[in-house]
């Protein structure tokens, strides 16, 4: 057999193994989402074991182009994980009898698991999170030798591995539990829905409805990305999925490459804020809060305000630069789009109805939505797929679970050791001390921490650490529990548009062929509402739907008016260019409007009326002069 044949055979074996394991992982989660999960430890073992086994089959880990040579280390890794998984599952029922004991075999398997988990997490999401995990482990060792205040008794490798490997306080802790119970089934649903062609239907329908308006292609990007974000839950994936279509469209309509890339970045990052799916972190938050339905309902108003503010900025940019929409002949026929693709949107509508209307559990809602989607793909004459192709799509959907499973497993290492050593409680107290009991200062420190962590790790991983370390401190200073959790959730997402490490912006800049740093700064400006909203709903939980209908309606109305003022201030344009002092007054008035209280509302309305009035008078005067000339 020549080298080319060996390579082909190696690829075929890897594809077959991926199909088997990916399908097993997906079907395991589909089955348990309806019939109920296994006991916590066993359920998480299966989830993590199969996810790690998929890593060498899904990613190029070994530096050789020969697929046959890659097969050997792949099989070694898979074999090692299979042994670890089977052994851990077999001792699950007797672990309580072995408390405080670790045999040499236990320690070897635990060490191999930790090493594989950290190495593969580096491959998937970079060094930041695994580095924090390693520092945590070193900290557990060196406790007695550290300065007073952060010192502790110190722990042996046997004790550390027991914590990480046995029980649900380490790797198999709550973060991985949320991943295995809630996130996994929605990742499968999102993966199958996207592969079915639903994302393309969203884009075409949005283009048909909005593409003809001024700045239409940019508005298409905003709405399409918000819809696509409900099924992808990843800013970078959203940029790639919709940006390949929307960014060239924006450039052709007159937007600069940097502005086009920034619009897609801001809109795609906001996709994680948009119910019903919202990405992995929302499901983890639901475990802290106690109800996913409450998360979805609380997320609606801030998400809409974020996108409305972004929409307004784009509209003002279009007016300022005289940018028109697409020609009617270039737009898809919305009737034809709905006629051909409405069935593909039906599962998402069903998901929202079951979650919010019927109030089914998140798992069962996703289960019935997946069943609906599979039936549509098998029977719909316009989008019909063969059973073998549907099985392949189901198997492929499991790849989306891999990074979530590994990052939540790694987060389990960090959280477990923080709790073991007691440093988590000390850090919370330290933050309160640094903030001197001032809730606003603590929110600012939390924002900085969230942005830094969010630059180096996925939103879900950053959220887990912040929810463990900082949210308790915010609650002690009087911030409502749900507002505190949403605060760290939002800023973990906003890290995607915060230079210098704005990963989503750099991805969009690559598609737009624009300057990456400039794209990042414009995206940050366009996303400014996402930086203000977390402070506002901490001060006024009515923006999260907390309160009576009158309070919520007033908070939304003033926030909408303030959002327009904010958009005009950031674009420095309303009926003409705004001078610096007008921009400052308008920005101050906008912030007043979205803050709670009748006095701030009146001050905000006065500022906006003053500036808008002056601009309208100046606009009419210039118009009269131009006519006279």
KAHU-V650693 format. One record per backbone hydrogen bond with DSSP energy under -1.0 kcal/mol. CO is the residue of the C=O (numbers start at 1). NH is the residue of the N-H. E is the energy in kcal/mol with one decimal. If there is no record, write none. Layout:
CO:NH:E ; CO:NH:E
//
This chain:
2:6:-2.2 ; 3:7:-2.4 ; 4:8:-2.3 ; 5:9:-2.5 ; 6:10:-2.6 ; 7:11:-2.4 ; 8:12:-2.3 ; 9:13:-2.4 ; 10:14:-2.2 ; 11:15:-2.6 ; 12:16:-2.4 ; 13:17:-2.7 ; 14:18:-2.6 ; 15:19:-2.4 ; 16:20:-2.3 ; 17:21:-2.8 ; 18:22:-2.9 ; 19:23:-1.9 ; 20:24:-2.1 ; 21:25:-2.7 ; 22:26:-2.5 ; 23:27:-2.9 ; 24:28:-2.1 ; 25:29:-1.8 ; 26:30:-2.3 ; 27:31:-2.8 ; 28:32:-2.3 ; 29:33:-1.6 ; 31:35:-2.6 ; 32:36:-1.5 ; 39:43:-2.7 ; 40:44:-2.3 ; 41:45:-2.0 ; 42:46:-2.2 ; 43:47:-2.0 ; 44:48:-2.7 ; 45:49:-2.8 ; 46:50:-2.2 ; 47:51:-1.7 ; 48:52:-2.7 ; 49:53:-2.0 ; 50:54:-1.1 ; 54:58:-1.7 ; 55:59:-2.5 ; 59:61:-1.5 ; 62:64:-2.1 ; 66:70:-1.6 ; 67:71:-1.0 ; 70:74:-1.7 ; 71:75:-2.6 ; 72:76:-2.1 ; 73:77:-2.5 ; 74:78:-2.5 ; 75:79:-2.6 ; 76:80:-2.6 ; 77:81:-2.4 ; 78:82:-2.1 ; 79:83:-2.2 ; 80:84:-2.4 ; 81:85:-3.0 ; 82:86:-2.6 ; 83:87:-2.5 ; 84:88:-2.7 ; 85:89:-2.3 ; 86:90:-2.1 ; 87:91:-1.5 ; 94:97:-1.2 ; 95:98:-1.0 ; 98:101:-2.3 ; 103:107:-2.3 ; 104:108:-2.3 ; 105:109:-2.4 ; 106:110:-2.6 ; 107:111:-2.4 ; 108:112:-2.5 ; 109:113:-2.4 ; 110:114:-2.4 ; 111:115:-2.5 ; 112:116:-2.8 ; 113:117:-2.7 ; 114:118:-2.5 ; 115:119:-2.7 ; 116:120:-2.6 ; 117:121:-1.8 ; 118:122:-2.0 ; 119:123:-1.7 ; 120:124:-1.9 ; 121:125:-3.1 ; 122:126:-1.7 ; 127:131:-2.6 ; 128:132:-1.8 ; 129:133:-2.0 ; 130:134:-2.5 ; 131:135:-2.5 ; 132:136:-2.2 ; 133:137:-2.0 ; 134:138:-2.6 ; 135:139:-2.6 ; 136:140:-1.9 ; 137:141:-1.5 ; 138:142:-2.4 ; 140:155:-1.9 ; 142:145:-1.8 ; 143:146:-1.4 ; 147:150:-1.7 ; 156:160:-2.4 ; 157:161:-2.9 ; 158:162:-1.8 ; 159:163:-2.1 ; 160:164:-2.4 ; 161:165:-2.7 ; 162:166:-2.1 ; 164:171:-1.2 ; 170:173:-1.7 ; 173:177:-2.1 ; 174:178:-2.6 ; 175:179:-2.0 ; 176:180:-2.6 ; 177:181:-2.0 ; 178:182:-2.2 ; 178:183:-1.8 ; 179:184:-2.2 ; 182:186:-1.2 ; 183:187:-2.5 ; 184:188:-2.2 ; 185:189:-2.0 ; 186:190:-3.0 ; 187:191:-2.7 ; 188:192:-2.5 ; 189:193:-2.7 ; 190:194:-2.6 ; 191:195:-2.1 ; 192:196:-1.6 ; 193:198:-1.6 ; 194:197:-1.2 ; 197:201:-1.5 ; 198:202:-2.3 ; 199:203:-2.1 ; 200:204:-2.5 ; 201:205:-2.5 ; 202:206:-2.3 ; 203:207:-2.4 ; 204:208:-2.4 ; 205:209:-1.8 ; 206:210:-2.6 ; 207:211:-2.0 ; 210:213:-1.7 ; 211:326:-3.0 ; 213:216:-2.2 ; 215:219:-1.7 ; 216:220:-2.6 ; 217:221:-1.8 ; 218:222:-1.8 ; 219:223:-2.3 ; 220:224:-2.9 ; 221:225:-2.2 ; 222:226:-1.9 ; 223:227:-2.3 ; 224:228:-3.1 ; 225:229:-2.4 ; 228:231:-1.4 ; 228:232:-1.6 ; 229:233:-1.4 ; 234:238:-2.1 ; 235:239:-2.4 ; 236:240:-2.4 ; 237:241:-2.7 ; 238:242:-2.7 ; 239:243:-1.8 ; 242:245:-1.2 ; 242:246:-2.8 ; 243:247:-1.9 ; 245:249:-1.1 ; 246:250:-2.5 ; 247:251:-2.3 ; 248:252:-2.1 ; 249:253:-1.2 ; 250:255:-2.0 ; 251:254:-1.2 ; 256:260:-2.7 ; 257:261:-2.4 ; 258:262:-2.2 ; 259:263:-2.5 ; 260:264:-1.9 ; 261:265:-2.1 ; 262:266:-2.8 ; 263:267:-2.7 ; 264:268:-2.5 ; 265:269:-2.5 ; 266:270:-1.9 ; 269:272:-1.3 ; 270:273:-1.8 ; 280:284:-1.7 ; 281:285:-2.5 ; 282:286:-1.9 ; 283:287:-1.1 ; 284:288:-1.1 ; 285:289:-2.9 ; 286:290:-3.3 ; 291:295:-1.3 ; 292:296:-2.6 ; 293:297:-2.6 ; 294:298:-2.3 ; 295:299:-1.8 ; 299:303:-2.0 ; 300:304:-2.5 ; 301:305:-2.6 ; 302:306:-2.4 ; 303:307:-2.2 ; 304:308:-2.8 ; 305:309:-2.4 ; 306:310:-2.0 ; 307:311:-2.6 ; 308:312:-2.5 ; 309:313:-2.1 ; 310:314:-2.0 ; 311:315:-2.2 ; 312:316:-2.5 ; 313:317:-2.2 ; 314:318:-2.2 ; 315:319:-2.3 ; 316:320:-2.7 ; 317:321:-1.7 ; 318:323:-2.5 ; 327:330:-1.7 ; 328:331:-1.2 ; 333:337:-2.3 ; 334:338:-2.4 ; 335:339:-2.6 ; 336:340:-2.6 ; 337:341:-2.1 ; 338:342:-2.1 ; 341:344:-1.0 ; 342:346:-1.2 ; 345:349:-1.8 ; 346:350:-2.7 ; 347:351:-2.2 ; 348:352:-2.0 ; 349:353:-2.4 ; 350:354:-2.8 ; 351:355:-2.3 ; 352:356:-2.9 ; 353:357:-1.5 ; 353:358:-2.2 ; 354:360:-3.0 ; 361:365:-2.4 ; 362:366:-2.1 ; 363:367:-2.4 ; 364:368:-2.4 ; 365:369:-1.7 ; 366:370:-2.5 ; 367:371:-2.4 ; 368:372:-2.4 ; 369:373:-2.2 ; 370:374:-2.8 ; 371:375:-2.4 ; 372:376:-2.2 ; 373:377:-2.5 ; 374:378:-1.8 ; 375:379:-2.0 ; 376:380:-3.1 ; 377:385:-2.9 ; 386:390:-2.2 ; 387:391:-2.3 ; 388:392:-1.8 ; 389:393:-2.2 ; 390:394:-2.3 ; 391:395:-2.4 ; 392:396:-2.9 ; 393:397:-1.8 ; 395:398:-1.1 ; 396:399:-1.6 ; 397:400:-1.1 ; 398:401:-1.3 ; 401:405:-3.0 ; 402:406:-2.5 ; 403:407:-2.4 ; 404:408:-2.3 ; 405:409:-1.9 ; 406:410:-2.4 ; 407:411:-2.5 ; 408:412:-1.6 ; 409:413:-1.1 ; 410:414:-1.6 ; 411:415:-3.0 ; 412:416:-2.4 ; 413:417:-2.0 ; 414:418:-2.3 ; 415:419:-2.1 ; 416:420:-2.3 ; 417:421:-2.6 ; 418:422:-1.0 ; 418:424:-1.5 ; 422:426:-1.4 ; 423:427:-2.9 ; 424:428:-1.8 ; 425:429:-2.0 ; 426:430:-2.4 ; 427:431:-2.4 ; 428:432:-1.7 ; 429:433:-2.1 ; 430:434:-2.7 ; 431:435:-2.3 ; 432:437:-1.8 ; 433:436:-1.0 ; 435:438:-2.0 ; 438:442:-2.2 ; 439:443:-2.3 ; 440:444:-2.0 ; 441:445:-2.4 ; 442:446:-2.5 ; 443:447:-2.5 ; 444:448:-2.2 ; 445:449:-2.3 ; 446:450:-2.9 ; 447:451:-2.6 ; 448:452:-2.2 ; 449:453:-2.6 ; 450:454:-2.8 ; 451:455:-1.4 ; 453:457:-1.0 ; 458:462:-2.4 ; 459:463:-2.8 ; 460:464:-2.1 ; 461:465:-1.8 ; 462:466:-2.3 ; 463:467:-3.2 ; 464:468:-1.6 ; 465:469:-2.6 ; 466:470:-2.4 ; 466:471:-2.0 ; 470:474:-2.0 ; 471:475:-2.5 ; 472:476:-1.9 ; 473:477:-1.1 ; 474:479:-2.1 ; 475:478:-1.7 ; 480:484:-2.6 ; 481:485:-2.1 ; 482:486:-2.3 ; 483:487:-2.1 ; 484:488:-1.6 ; 485:489:-1.9 ; 486:490:-2.8 ; 487:491:-1.9 ; 488:492:-1.7 ; 489:493:-1.3 ; 490:494:-2.6 ; 493:496:-2.2 ; 494:497:-1.7 ; 495:498:-1.2 ; 496:505:-1.0 ; 501:503:-1.1 ; 502:506:-2.2 ; 503:507:-2.0 ; 504:508:-2.3 ; 505:509:-2.6 ; 506:510:-1.7 ; 507:511:-1.5 ; 508:512:-2.6 ; 509:513:-1.3 ; 509:514:-2.0 ; 515:519:-2.3 ; 516:520:-2.2 ; 517:521:-2.1 ; 518:522:-2.2 ; 519:523:-2.4 ; 520:524:-2.1 ; 521:525:-2.0 ; 522:526:-2.6 ; 523:527:-1.7 ; 525:528:-1.4 ; 527:530:-1.7 ; 528:531:-1.3 ; 528:532:-1.6 ; 529:533:-2.8 ; 532:536:-1.9 ; 533:537:-2.8 ; 535:539:-1.6 ; 536:540:-2.4 ; 540:543:-2.2 ; 541:544:-2.0 ; 541:546:-2.0 ; 542:545:-1.9 ; 548:552:-2.2 ; 549:553:-2.7 ; 550:554:-2.3 ; 551:555:-2.3 ; 552:556:-2.4 ; 553:557:-2.5 ; 554:558:-2.5 ; 555:559:-1.7 ; 556:560:-2.4 ; 557:561:-2.0 ; 558:562:-2.6 ; 559:563:-2.2 ; 560:564:-1.7 ; 561:565:-2.0 ; 562:566:-2.6 ; 563:567:-2.5 ; 564:568:-2.5 ; 565:569:-2.4 ; 566:570:-2.7 ; 567:571:-2.1 ; 568:572:-1.1 ; 568:573:-1.8 ; 572:578:-2.1 ; 576:574:-2.7 ; 579:583:-2.2 ; 580:584:-2.3 ; 581:585:-2.3 ; 582:586:-2.6 ; 583:587:-2.5 ; 584:588:-2.5 ; 585:589:-2.5 ; 586:590:-2.1 ; 587:591:-2.1 ; 588:592:-2.1 ; 589:593:-1.9 ; 590:594:-1.4 ; 597:601:-1.8 ; 598:602:-2.5 ; 599:603:-2.4 ; 600:604:-2.6 ; 601:605:-2.5 ; 602:606:-2.3 ; 603:607:-2.2 ; 604:608:-2.4 ; 605:609:-2.8 ; 606:610:-2.4 ; 607:611:-2.3 ; 608:612:-2.8 ; 609:613:-2.3 ; 610:614:-2.3 ; 611:615:-2.3 ; 612:616:-2.4 ; 613:617:-2.4 ; 614:618:-2.3 ; 615:619:-2.3 ; 616:620:-2.5 ; 617:621:-2.3 ; 618:622:-2.3 ; 619:623:-2.1 ; 620:624:-2.2 ; 621:625:-2.3 ; 622:626:-2.4 ; 623:627:-1.9 ; 624:628:-2.2 ; 625:629:-2.0
//
